[in-house]
Amino acid sequence: MRASRLLSVLLLLQTRGRLTAREMAAELEVSVRTVYRDLDALAEAGVPVLAERGATGGYELLAGYRTRLTGLTSDEADSLLFAGLPDAAAELGFGAVAAAAELKLLAALPAEARERALRVRELFHLDAPGWFRAAEPVPLLAEVAGAVWGRRRIRITYLRWRAPRRVVRELEPLGVVLKSGTWYVVAAACPGDGRADIADAPPAETPETPETAEAFEASVRVYRVARILGLEAMPETFERPERFDLAAYWEQWTARYEAGVYRGTATVRLSPEGRRMVPFRLAPAVARAVEQTAGDPDADGWVRAELPIESVRHARGDLLVLGPELEVLDPPELRAAMADAVAGLTAFYGPPPNPSAPR
């Protein structure tokens, strides 16, 4: 552990230049006293560490000194995918090793390339979560990721939307996905899980046939990690099918999910301002439908469009955000629901003032 930390101190000085003991302590998440001991140990080992006192002082390596001890450990190599995603790496349990891997990669680069890499980090930043929402707690994410990595079956207690709310599932986790700040696990039901709503997955030793392939695909589901209430790692492991492509499955699943969510269609009129607001206030699938179906503007600039809706109740809440910039024409029950909502708002806030009435 100390040897790894000493190497991190050395690589920090090599990649960052002059640093104070306090800056190194903050970077390595250790005490300043520990940094002082590590610097003394490096000096005793023959590393030319120079110290300069004063307000602008700090520690740095002798000009021209460079170590080649930059080999990545297996854990650090595993974490490379999360470069630039420190929060995601930390949630998965890769935080410390991802930082160490980044240090080693930077130290291995020539000076000019290292400066360019650091410059890119200064200029570009990826912020995965969506707007106006706090990241949801995922206390079991590291355990889920560990099961995915170790190909170990898990038994979970899961909180779903429909009754019964709490269910127990035995799963073979195939991968994790971070979507707009929300973590999901893609998993197949274990053979013999007893679920009535899906087919059993074929055992790993069963030769693949069109029938077993279809059964496996039918057994794969997506679970929101934050809704996993309990998790038990089972002793059994499983063979992950070589043909399973996580990215391809996720793309197909999200397309099916969107198509399944929007089970109806509404006809609306949109003002020029309403049409401008659509991409910012409505879901991407709805915004795409508006652009694809919008007719020619009338004399006032309003257009008719067809948009998908999940249900009358959901559509009422979604479309009210556009206020008077949108009018529902069809179906009648959605138009009535919008009218009821507006009447309720009027009851709260009173009728609009009569501009001709005396003050």
Disulfide bonds with the S-S distance in Angstrom:
none
